[in-house]
Amino acid sequence: MIRVDVHIPKWDYEVHCFFAVTEYWTDVIMEELWYLQIPADKAKRAYDNLSSGELNTGLCFANPELREAVLVVAKASEASEFINSVSHENHHLASYVAKQFGLDPTGEEVAYFAGELMKEQFPYIKHLMCDCCRKKIYHERTHGDDRGYGVSEHGRLTPYLE
């Protein structure tokens, strides 16, 4: 799991982001949600989602009074699914912020919020947005090195497929 705490200064908003989440992290994330005073019915749905172990899922909960949110993206089956889930959950949060501050949900201010959020998340999750990078990291973690990732005659990394 990757945890990133993002602060968006213009709105004084704190976003606790959890990426590549598995069911192992359910209790940690639920603690964050309880801190943000998630209602019991939403907590049950969040718990069921988190503990399911399903790929390509996520959730977002915001507390407008605290100006804090929890954003979760589960592990993904492939890079495009990860990008889809991050975009989906970021959109939910941008919508919550639009509603909270009375902004046009299709307007520039909300788009800037979403852009700032993504810009802050990007350095921590960029390696999950490319299937080749995901496979390389998996190989390094399971084999202890990056051998098997050869360089072609064009100087490009070629994925090691097991």
QUIPEHU-V976140 format. One line per field, one symbol per residue. phi: phi as a letter, one per 20 degrees, with the letter a starting at -180 (. if undefined). A space follows every 10 residues. Layout:
BEGIN
phi=???
END
This chain:
BEGIN
phi=.ddcedddgg dlddcedccl edfgegffff gfffgemffg ffffffffff efmfemcabb ccdffelcbd cccfgdfagf ffggffffff fgfffffgfg emeffdefgf ffgfffffff fggecgfeec fffffffgff fednbdfnee dffendfdfe de
END
